[in-house]
Amino acid sequence: QVSLVESGGGLVQPGGSLRLSCAASGNIFSILSMAWYRQAPGKQRELVASTTNDGETSYKDSVKGRFTISTDNYRFLFLQMNNLQPEDTVVYYCSARHPVNNYWGQGTQVPVSS
């Protein structure tokens, strides 16, 4: 069992920056990879960025060069978001891929408003 708790969401203006954090607890030693997803109202949840503990990362095309994912041995997962745009205004979810199950946090809202 893995528990994930996100934090760091909040109102930001276009062009601004925000850092999301996700604290993992429980059986983190069996985690295979971690990722950030996001979901807009009425749309499917989409993968934003993923990382393994040895530093292998991947990003959704629209966030490349603006977002950076990192992890501290899967104890924490971070997402540094720069140059935020109105289309980034969604709920962000932390996820951990485990041999038995995929785990999700409760989500954190990132409103981008002028």
Residue frames relative to the residue before (quaternion, step in Angstrom):
aa qw qx qy qz dx dy dz
Q 1.0000 0.0000 0.0000 0.0000 0.00 0.00 0.00
V 0.0637 -0.7833 0.6183 0.0066 3.56 -0.95 0.93
S 0.1636 -0.7673 0.6133 0.0915 3.57 -0.98 0.89
L 0.1049 -0.7951 0.5971 0.0178 3.55 -0.97 0.92
V 0.0258 -0.7945 0.6065 -0.0175 3.56 -0.87 0.98
E 0.2246 -0.7909 0.5589 0.1078 3.56 -0.61 1.18
S 0.0332 0.7632 -0.6453 -0.0055 3.53 -1.32 0.42
G 0.6232 0.5888 -0.3930 0.3323 3.54 -1.32 0.19
G 0.5061 0.6423 -0.4403 0.3706 3.60 1.19 -0.09
G 0.2495 0.7671 -0.5670 0.1667 3.54 -1.22 0.42
L 0.6653 -0.5167 0.3663 0.3953 3.53 -1.31 0.33
V 0.0575 0.7796 -0.6198 0.0691 3.55 -0.96 0.94
Q 0.4493 -0.6829 0.5070 0.2733 3.57 -1.12 0.64
P 0.6399 -0.5040 0.3928 0.4270 3.62 -1.17 0.41
G 0.7671 0.3024 -0.2561 0.5045 3.52 -0.91 0.97
G 0.5828 0.6085 -0.3589 0.4017 3.56 1.26 -0.23
S 0.3951 -0.7058 0.5439 0.2234 3.53 -1.36 0.06
L 0.0071 -0.7716 0.6360 -0.0119 3.51 -1.26 0.56
R 0.1844 -0.7707 0.5986 0.1171 3.56 -1.13 0.64
L 0.1972 -0.7726 0.5960 0.0951 3.53 -0.74 1.10
S 0.1368 -0.7732 0.6153 0.0699 3.55 -1.14 0.73
C 0.0849 -0.7632 0.6386 0.0497 3.52 -1.21 0.59
A 0.1830 -0.7837 0.5882 0.0793 3.56 -0.71 1.12
A 0.1675 -0.7954 0.5791 0.0624 3.57 -0.75 1.09
S 0.0243 0.7833 -0.6208 0.0222 3.54 -1.07 0.75
G 0.6100 0.5254 -0.4202 0.4188 3.55 -1.26 0.42
N 0.8019 -0.2721 0.2168 0.4856 3.56 -1.07 -0.78
I 0.0555 0.8456 -0.5277 0.0584 3.59 0.67 1.11
F 0.5675 0.6284 -0.3863 0.3659 3.60 1.16 -0.43
S 0.6963 0.4508 -0.2726 0.4875 3.59 1.21 -0.37
I 0.4282 0.7057 -0.4669 0.3172 3.59 1.26 0.05
L 0.3174 -0.7674 0.5339 0.1593 3.57 -0.92 0.95
S 0.7689 -0.1356 0.1072 0.6155 3.57 1.07 -0.72
M 0.2118 -0.7546 0.6019 0.1531 3.57 -1.29 0.28
A 0.0694 -0.8130 0.5781 -0.0078 3.53 -1.15 0.56
W 0.3069 -0.6777 0.6259 0.2339 3.51 -1.41 0.25
Y 0.0919 -0.7538 0.6498 0.0332 3.52 -1.03 0.94
R 0.1055 -0.7769 0.6101 0.1143 3.54 -1.28 0.20
Q 0.1190 -0.7980 0.5900 0.0307 3.52 -1.19 0.58
A 0.2330 -0.7501 0.6080 0.1161 3.52 -0.86 1.06
P 0.6487 -0.5241 0.3681 0.4111 3.61 -1.15 0.50
G 0.8399 0.1734 -0.1417 0.4944 3.59 -0.85 0.96
K 0.6844 0.4494 -0.2876 0.4969 3.58 1.27 0.08
Q 0.5898 -0.5722 0.4303 0.3735 3.53 -1.27 0.36
R 0.5509 -0.5796 0.4821 0.3580 3.52 -1.24 0.52
E 0.1072 -0.8164 0.5668 0.0271 3.58 -0.90 0.94
L 0.5125 -0.6405 0.4855 0.3022 3.53 -1.16 0.69
V 0.2310 -0.7732 0.5799 0.1121 3.56 -0.86 1.02
A 0.7721 -0.1897 0.1774 0.5800 3.58 0.78 -1.01
S 0.0851 -0.7877 0.6081 0.0494 3.54 -1.17 0.62
T 0.0615 -0.8010 0.5949 0.0261 3.54 -1.23 0.46
T 0.2622 -0.7041 0.6274 0.2048 3.51 -1.29 0.48
N 0.6579 -0.5413 0.3467 0.3923 3.56 -1.20 0.33
D 0.6755 0.4633 -0.3135 0.4804 3.60 1.18 -0.33
G 0.6765 -0.5700 0.2667 0.3825 3.55 1.25 0.47
E 0.4666 0.6570 -0.4656 0.3660 3.58 1.22 0.15
T 0.0135 -0.8285 0.5576 -0.0493 3.58 -0.60 1.16
S 0.0407 -0.7650 0.6396 0.0628 3.54 -1.30 0.34
Y 0.1685 -0.8051 0.5675 0.0385 3.56 -1.13 0.73
K 0.5235 -0.5588 0.5387 0.3515 3.49 -1.30 0.48
D 0.6077 -0.6149 0.3568 0.3540 3.57 -0.92 0.94
S 0.6996 0.5101 -0.2885 0.4089 3.59 0.86 -0.92
V 0.7252 0.4010 -0.2567 0.4974 3.62 1.20 -0.25
K 0.4252 0.7087 -0.4686 0.3120 3.59 1.25 -0.08
G 0.7894 0.2662 -0.2256 0.5050 3.53 -0.91 0.97
R 0.7262 0.3799 -0.2383 0.5210 3.61 1.25 -0.27
F 0.7706 0.2810 -0.1413 0.5542 3.58 1.03 -0.79
T 0.0821 -0.7755 0.6244 0.0457 3.56 -1.17 0.67
I 0.1853 -0.7788 0.5930 0.0868 3.56 -0.82 1.06
S 0.0776 0.7852 -0.6120 0.0546 3.56 -1.08 0.71
T 0.1485 -0.7884 0.5918 0.0782 3.54 -1.24 0.44
D 0.2928 -0.7187 0.6060 0.1743 3.52 -1.26 0.58
N 0.7665 -0.3613 0.1807 0.4993 3.56 0.27 1.34
Y 0.6278 -0.5766 0.2992 0.4288 3.55 1.14 0.81
R 0.4699 0.6366 -0.4796 0.3793 3.62 1.16 0.31
F 0.7676 0.0626 -0.0302 0.6372 3.51 1.23 -0.69
L 0.1434 -0.7466 0.6427 0.0947 3.52 -1.22 0.61
F 0.1122 -0.8092 0.5759 0.0309 3.57 -0.88 0.95
L 0.0748 -0.7500 0.6524 0.0793 3.52 -1.30 0.43
Q 0.1501 -0.7700 0.6173 0.0592 3.56 -0.49 1.23
M 0.0684 -0.8109 0.5811 -0.0126 3.55 -0.61 1.16
N 0.0442 -0.8001 0.5978 -0.0202 3.57 -0.67 1.14
N 0.8262 0.1912 -0.1581 0.5058 3.54 -1.27 0.45
L 0.0844 0.8378 -0.5312 0.0934 3.56 0.86 0.99
Q 0.1920 -0.7819 0.5900 0.0606 3.53 -1.08 0.87
P 0.6779 -0.4998 0.3309 0.4255 3.61 -1.16 0.42
E 0.6504 0.5254 -0.3332 0.4358 3.62 1.02 -0.65
D 0.5925 0.5522 -0.3636 0.4603 3.57 1.29 -0.15
T 0.4971 0.6658 -0.4143 0.3713 3.56 1.32 -0.08
V 0.3689 0.6851 -0.5351 0.3290 3.54 -0.03 1.34
V 0.5443 -0.5556 0.4861 0.3985 3.54 -1.34 -0.18
Y 0.2210 -0.7847 0.5710 0.0962 3.55 -0.87 1.01
Y 0.1385 -0.7962 0.5881 0.0322 3.54 -1.00 0.96
C 0.3295 -0.7004 0.6022 0.1953 3.52 -1.12 0.81
S 0.0457 -0.8071 0.5886 -0.0041 3.59 -0.99 0.82
A 0.1291 -0.7681 0.6234 0.0692 3.54 -1.14 0.72
R 0.2520 -0.7605 0.5823 0.1379 3.55 -0.83 1.03
H 0.0778 -0.7998 0.5922 -0.0595 3.51 -0.69 1.24
P 0.6254 -0.5612 0.3652 0.4007 3.65 -1.03 0.57
V 0.7411 0.4050 -0.2196 0.4884 3.57 1.05 -0.73
N 0.8202 -0.0092 0.0851 0.5657 3.58 0.93 -0.85
N 0.3564 -0.6589 0.5961 0.2890 3.53 -1.36 0.12
Y 0.1970 -0.7983 0.5630 0.0837 3.54 -0.87 0.96
W 0.1809 -0.7939 0.5781 0.0527 3.54 -1.16 0.74
G 0.4023 -0.6625 0.5706 0.2715 3.52 -1.22 0.57
Q 0.6621 -0.5367 0.3636 0.3760 3.55 -1.33 0.08
G 0.5368 -0.6379 0.3915 0.3893 3.58 1.25 -0.25
T 0.0733 -0.7723 0.6294 0.0455 3.55 -1.20 0.60
Q 0.4093 -0.7403 0.4917 0.2067 3.55 -0.90 1.01
V 0.0809 -0.7675 0.6344 0.0430 3.55 -1.04 0.84
P 0.0416 -0.8117 0.5825 0.0044 3.59 -0.08 1.22
V 0.1244 -0.7711 0.6222 0.0528 3.58 -0.88 1.00
S 0.1331 0.8178 -0.5388 0.1522 3.54 -0.38 1.21
S 0.3515 -0.7175 0.5599 0.2194 3.54 -1.08 0.73
